[in-house]
Amino acid sequence: MGMTMNELNGRRLEIDALRALSAIRQHGGITRAAAALGLSQSAVSHKIKRLEVSLDCELLGRKSGGPMFTAAGEDLLDYAGRILGLHDEALLSLSKTPLAGRLLLGLTEDTACTDLARILGRFKRLHPNVAVRTKVRMSLVLRAMLERGELDAAIVQVFSHQVRPNDLVLYRDSLHWVKHPELVIRHGEPIPFLSFDDECFYRQWALDIGQENAIFETVFECASAAGIVSAVNATMGVALLSDRHIRGEMQVITDRLPVPPSLAYVVRRARKTRNPALDSLVAEIERGIGRKGGLALTG
């Protein structure tokens, strides 16, 4: 039997309780969730308990070593994400100052990603008078465009040691040397290197640092990750690829070659005066990541 409207009206999904539930998932437990929300642990437990009583079902798994959420808890989390998203969007929409203008945003091929499309779509709904134009280029090209003031902001890949204090870090990744198992690298012979192109900062690092104990010969250049992946799997040479692109029969090489630095994907702004539309877009990207705890990138 379904519930009557009167029975339903007597029950509520409290926004604060849903936020607490989401925070438990995002931060991995009540203690960390409480710290993130600025609440005491008992306040968070109390909110969840009230929600369980109101819904007449258990949401948190209570067995040690068992799952964090019950099946009902998992179901409610799916709704919580959607409810909180709309709730926050409604508040933003009602409190927003009308923003207008044009924003030029740079992206790498790697970051023209699913989450970002969703975030930009939401920004467009909230600020219909801000025109956002995006340009997809290699990271080094985007960084040069930023320095020249040709972009307002860009989402670029940098080595972890190049992250600047004002960068917003979206995601971190590892870089590895990879090759196909059938590719034989002989001592004393140049190593065939697959490069993203002249503007590839992996390549610049490999040619600067790598030369110490290995001679590289660039045998293939291609601006897209898919092209490099195909070339590795066709045994054409070795490449530097991030975790997300390692697939097929690729082997990670750990000897004879210098250990590559780790990567960070960051939002970097041009060194221009304050720009309210850009502030809002960066805040929107930050909010989009906050909910997911990292940006999902296609690859």
RODO-2510 file (C-alpha; in nm, 4 decimals, decimal comma):
residues 299
     n   res          X          Y          Z
     1     m     0,0000     0,0000     0,0000
     2     g     0,1278     0,3489    -0,0842
     3     m     0,1143     0,6236     0,1758
     4     t    -0,1662     0,8743     0,1854
     5     m    -0,0836     1,2447     0,1423
     6     n    -0,1604     1,3034     0,5106
     7     e     0,0919     1,0406     0,6164
     8     l     0,3508     1,1902     0,3785
     9     n     0,2835     1,5443     0,5018
    10     g     0,3783     1,4433     0,8518
    11     r     0,7324     1,3561     0,7386
    12     r     1,0154     1,5798     0,6253
    13     l     1,3544     1,5474     0,4663
    14     e     1,5461     1,8176     0,6517
    15     i     1,8022     1,9887     0,4280
    16     d     2,0582     2,0040     0,7114
    17     a     2,0224     1,6322     0,7746
    18     l     2,0691     1,5539     0,4039
    19     r     2,3779     1,7757     0,4035
    20     a     2,5137     1,5832     0,7032
    21     l     2,4466     1,2504     0,5280
    22     s     2,6263     1,3700     0,2136
    23     a     2,9195     1,4970     0,4195
    24     i     2,9560     1,1545     0,5864
    25     r     2,9898     0,9974     0,2409
    26     q     3,2226     1,2692     0,1081
    27     h     3,4570     1,2791     0,4081
    28     g     3,4385     0,9126     0,5033
    29     g     3,2745     0,9108     0,8451
    30     i     3,0867     1,1088     1,1101
    31     t     3,3958     1,2545     1,2811
    32     r     3,5401     1,4041     0,9621
    33     a     3,1969     1,5139     0,8392
    34     a     3,1389     1,6997     1,1673
    35     a     3,4744     1,8791     1,1340
    36     a     3,3958     1,9782     0,7732
    37     l     3,0495     2,1080     0,8677
    38     g     3,1771     2,2894     1,1779
    39     l     2,9471     2,0856     1,4045
    40     s     3,0024     1,8551     1,6983
    41     q     3,0033     1,4819     1,6317
    42     s     2,6936     1,4380     1,8501
    43     a     2,5065     1,7084     1,6524
    44     v     2,5719     1,5185     1,3277
    45     s     2,4725     1,1839     1,4842
    46     h     2,1568     1,3463     1,6207
    47     k     2,0546     1,4819     1,2764
    48     i     2,0986     1,1369     1,1188
    49     k     1,9107     0,9674     1,4051
    50     r     1,6154     1,2096     1,3643
    51     l     1,6129     1,1391     0,9912
    52     e     1,6098     0,7624     1,0570
    53     v     1,3209     0,7977     1,3037
    54     s     1,1264     1,0196     1,0620
    55     l     1,1772     0,7741     0,7740
    56     d     1,1443     0,4672     0,9959
    57     c     1,4555     0,3008     0,8530
    58     e     1,8270     0,2754     0,9240
    59     l     2,0546     0,4792     0,6977
    60     l     2,3998     0,4162     0,8442
    61     g     2,5511     0,0676     0,8537
    62     r     2,6215    -0,0059     1,2193
    63     k     2,8317    -0,3248     1,1750
    64     s     3,2052    -0,2689     1,2211
    65     g     3,3858    -0,3562     0,9005
    66     g     3,0534    -0,3521     0,7145
    67     p     2,9373    -0,0959     0,4589
    68     m     2,9076     0,2665     0,5759
    69     f     2,5480     0,2996     0,4508
    70     t     2,2504     0,0652     0,4349
    71     a     2,0741     0,0106     0,1008
    72     a     1,8164     0,2718     0,2102
    73     g     2,1011     0,5090     0,2975
    74     e     2,2549     0,4644    -0,0487
    75     d     1,9170     0,5314    -0,2131
    76     l     1,8644     0,8446    -0,0058
    77     l     2,2177     0,9700    -0,0888
    78     d     2,1292     0,9689    -0,4605
    79     y     1,8267     1,1872    -0,3895
    80     a     2,0214     1,4014    -0,1410
    81     g     2,2717     1,5003    -0,4123
    82     r     1,9911     1,6125    -0,6439
    83     i     1,7874     1,7853    -0,3682
    84     l     2,0891     1,9764    -0,2304
    85     g     2,1964     2,0751    -0,5824
    86     l     1,8555     2,2249    -0,6596
    87     h     1,8200     2,3758    -0,3132
    88     d     2,1560     2,5566    -0,3417
    89     e     2,0844     2,6585    -0,7003
    90     a     1,7491     2,8105    -0,5953
    91     l     1,9175     3,0098    -0,3169
    92     l     2,1900     3,1285    -0,5527
    93     s     1,9379     3,2191    -0,8169
    94     l     1,7334     3,4315    -0,5764
    95     s     2,0316     3,6019    -0,4174
    96     k     2,2392     3,6500    -0,7299
    97     t     2,3494     3,9894    -0,8451
    98     p     2,2869     4,0105    -1,2172
    99     l     2,6216     3,9386    -1,3791
   100     a     2,6994     4,0259    -1,7379
   101     g     3,0031     4,0239    -1,9611
   102     r     3,2236     3,7815    -2,1487
   103     l     3,4556     3,5213    -2,0060
   104     l     3,7291     3,3470    -2,2011
   105     l     3,8085     3,0093    -2,0483
   106     g     4,0898     2,7815    -2,1653
   107     l     4,0772     2,4033    -2,1288
   108     t     4,3048     2,1151    -2,2172
   109     e     4,1659     1,8224    -2,4143
   110     d     4,1791     1,6240    -2,0888
   111     t     3,9569     1,8671    -1,8997
   112     a     3,6880     1,9262    -2,1607
   113     c     3,5137     1,6814    -1,9337
   114     t     3,1717     1,5619    -1,8273
   115     d     3,1659     1,7300    -1,4848
   116     l     3,2807     2,0559    -1,6352
   117     a     3,0035     2,0510    -1,8943
   118     r     2,7539     2,0118    -1,6092
   119     i     2,9147     2,2946    -1,4075
   120     l     2,9242     2,5320    -1,7067
   121     g     2,5610     2,4444    -1,7886
   122     r     2,4540     2,5332    -1,4360
   123     f     2,6546     2,8598    -1,4483
   124     k     2,4776     2,9465    -1,7762
   125     r     2,1340     2,8945    -1,6168
   126     l     2,2268     3,1103    -1,3180
   127     h     2,3952     3,3856    -1,5195
   128     p     2,2341     3,3948    -1,8637
   129     n     2,3963     3,7316    -1,9432
   130     v     2,7530     3,6070    -1,9067
   131     a     2,8870     3,4719    -2,2348
   132     v     3,1469     3,2000    -2,1686
   133     r     3,3739     3,1125    -2,4598
   134     t     3,6045     2,8137    -2,4229
   135     k     3,9217     2,7337    -2,6151
   136     v     4,0812     2,3885    -2,6055
   137     r     4,4628     2,3938    -2,6354
   138     m     4,7735     2,2282    -2,4894
   139     s     4,8598     2,3281    -2,1289
   140     l     5,1733     2,5253    -2,2242
   141     v     4,9825     2,7206    -2,4912
   142     l     4,7081     2,8051    -2,2401
   143     r     4,9632     2,9180    -1,9821
   144     a     5,1235     3,1517    -2,2384
   145     m     4,7768     3,2858    -2,3356
   146     l     4,7057     3,3564    -1,9667
   147     e     5,0354     3,5443    -1,9269
   148     r     4,9470     3,7554    -2,2321
   149     g     4,5997     3,8266    -2,0914
   150     e     4,4237     3,6506    -2,3817
   151     l     4,2200     3,4352    -2,1416
   152     d     4,0463     3,5185    -1,8137
   153     a     4,1186     3,1761    -1,6668
   154     a     4,2229     2,8304    -1,7767
   155     i     4,2096     2,4771    -1,6446
   156     v     4,5607     2,3519    -1,7075
   157     q     4,7883     2,0651    -1,6172
   158     v     5,1040     2,1578    -1,4286
   159     f     5,3657     1,9571    -1,2437
   160     s     5,2826     1,9505    -0,8722
   161     h     5,5855     2,1665    -0,7890
   162     q     5,4552     2,4375    -1,0262
   163     v     5,1239     2,4906    -0,8435
   164     r     5,0918     2,8596    -0,7490
   165     p     4,9342     2,9884    -0,4253
   166     n     4,6355     3,1330    -0,6163
   167     d     4,5693     2,8187    -0,8207
   168     l     4,2594     2,6172    -0,7358
   169     v     4,3648     2,2502    -0,7446
   170     l     4,0908     2,0343    -0,8978
   171     y     4,2609     1,6995    -0,9218
   172     r     4,6004     1,5334    -0,8821
   173     d     4,7433     1,2586    -1,0985
   174     s     5,0606     1,0535    -1,1412
   175     l     5,2748     1,0414    -1,4516
   176     h     5,4453     0,7216    -1,5720
   177     w     5,6774     0,6052    -1,8456
   178     v     5,4934     0,3394    -2,0446
   179     k     5,5615     0,1070    -2,3369
   180     h     5,4157    -0,2025    -2,5023
   181     p     5,5638    -0,5310    -2,3667
   182     e     5,6960    -0,6189    -2,7150
   183     l     5,8959    -0,2976    -2,7524
   184     v     6,2612    -0,3772    -2,6746
   185     i     6,4825    -0,0924    -2,5540
   186     r     6,8491    -0,1733    -2,6037
   187     h     7,1249    -0,0191    -2,3931
   188     g     7,3241     0,2434    -2,5728
   189     e     7,0580     0,3072    -2,8367
   190     p     6,8314     0,6149    -2,8442
   191     i     6,4902     0,5593    -2,6863
   192     p     6,2014     0,6237    -2,9301
   193     f     5,9850     0,8901    -2,7630
   194     l     5,6174     0,9626    -2,8363
   195     s     5,5437     1,3294    -2,7763
   196     f     5,2251     1,5318    -2,7543
   197     d     5,3924     1,7990    -2,9762
   198     d     5,6461     2,0832    -2,9535
   199     e     5,4324     2,2533    -2,6898
   200     c     5,4168     1,9435    -2,4684
   201     f     5,5550     2,0178    -2,1227
   202     y     5,6061     1,6437    -2,0564
   203     r     5,8409     1,6439    -2,3546
   204     q     6,0273     1,9529    -2,2356
   205     w     6,0794     1,7856    -1,8997
   206     a     6,1886     1,4580    -2,0648
   207     l     6,4386     1,6342    -2,2921
   208     d     6,5774     1,8503    -2,0071
   209     i     6,5917     1,6006    -1,7240
   210     g     6,5761     1,2769    -1,9124
   211     q     6,8950     1,3333    -2,1084
   212     e     7,1060     1,2627    -1,8010
   213     n     7,0905     0,8888    -1,8411
   214     a     6,8960     0,8247    -2,1601
   215     i     6,8978     0,9700    -2,5100
   216     f     6,5490     1,0287    -2,6461
   217     e     6,4607     1,0472    -3,0105
   218     t     6,1155     1,1871    -3,0818
   219     v     5,9613     0,9491    -3,3366
   220     f     5,5951     1,0520    -3,3130
   221     e     5,4105     1,3739    -3,2341
   222     c     5,0386     1,3993    -3,1755
   223     a     4,8367     1,6552    -2,9798
   224     s     4,5721     1,4080    -2,8603
   225     a     4,6002     1,1556    -2,5802
   226     a     4,4107     0,8976    -2,7874
   227     g     4,6808     0,9192    -3,0577
   228     i     4,9620     0,8681    -2,8065
   229     v     4,7776     0,5719    -2,6479
   230     s     4,7403     0,4096    -2,9927
   231     a     5,1077     0,4684    -3,0747
   232     v     5,2205     0,3069    -2,7446
   233     n     4,9999     0,0047    -2,8105
   234     a     5,1386    -0,0151    -3,1664
   235     t     5,4893    -0,0578    -3,0075
   236     m     5,6132     0,2667    -3,1656
   237     g     5,7950     0,3956    -2,8588
   238     v     5,7774     0,5048    -2,4955
   239     a     5,5514     0,7835    -2,3705
   240     l     5,4771     0,9746    -2,0543
   241     l     5,1120     0,9134    -1,9686
   242     s     4,9023     0,9950    -1,6637
   243     d     4,7244     0,7198    -1,4670
   244     r     4,3965     0,7776    -1,6485
   245     h     4,5397     0,6944    -1,9910
   246     i     4,7192     0,3716    -1,9006
   247     r     4,5289     0,0882    -2,0632
   248     g     4,5576    -0,2161    -2,2873
   249     e     4,8813    -0,4062    -2,2526
   250     m     5,0930    -0,1079    -2,1537
   251     q     5,3777    -0,1692    -1,9120
   252     v     5,4946     0,0942    -1,6679
   253     i     5,8743     0,1299    -1,6894
   254     t     6,0446     0,1932    -1,3564
   255     d     6,4125     0,1352    -1,4351
   256     r     6,6623     0,3268    -1,6509
   257     l     6,4410     0,6349    -1,6777
   258     p     6,4108     0,9255    -1,4312
   259     v     6,1013     0,9201    -1,2093
   260     p     5,8456     1,1654    -1,3556
   261     p     5,7004     1,4377    -1,1322
   262     s     5,3335     1,4167    -1,0328
   263     l     5,0665     1,6312    -1,1980
   264     a     4,7981     1,8697    -1,0810
   265     y     4,4986     2,0013    -1,2760
   266     v     4,4373     2,3588    -1,1648
   267     v     4,2153     2,6562    -1,2396
   268     r     4,4588     2,9429    -1,3004
   269     r     4,3410     3,3003    -1,3446
   270     a     4,4972     3,5759    -1,5511
   271     r     4,6687     3,8455    -1,3456
   272     k     4,3920     4,0951    -1,4102
   273     t     4,1741     4,3124    -1,1900
   274     r     3,8877     4,1528    -1,0004
   275     n     3,6125     4,0169    -1,2182
   276     p     3,2818     3,9286    -1,0427
   277     a     3,1671     3,6997    -1,3272
   278     l     3,4954     3,5075    -1,3112
   279     d     3,4772     3,4904    -0,9294
   280     s     3,1323     3,3310    -0,9651
   281     l     3,2484     3,0830    -1,2283
   282     v     3,5482     2,9754    -1,0186
   283     a     3,3207     2,9435    -0,7125
   284     e     3,0815     2,7312    -0,9202
   285     i     3,3671     2,5029    -1,0304
   286     e     3,4835     2,4773    -0,6690
   287     r     3,1300     2,3907    -0,5552
   288     g     3,1020     2,1296    -0,8305
   289     i     3,4191     1,9636    -0,7091
   290     g     3,3321     1,9949    -0,3419
   291     r     3,0270     1,7759    -0,3875
   292     k     3,2179     1,5073    -0,5742
   293     g     3,5476     1,5405    -0,3856
   294     g     3,7460     1,5716    -0,7085
   295     l     3,6630     1,6354    -1,0681
   296     a     3,5634     1,3422    -1,2867
   297     l     3,7553     1,3772    -1,6100
   298     t     3,6953     1,1816    -1,9245
   299     g     3,9916     0,9910    -2,0549
***
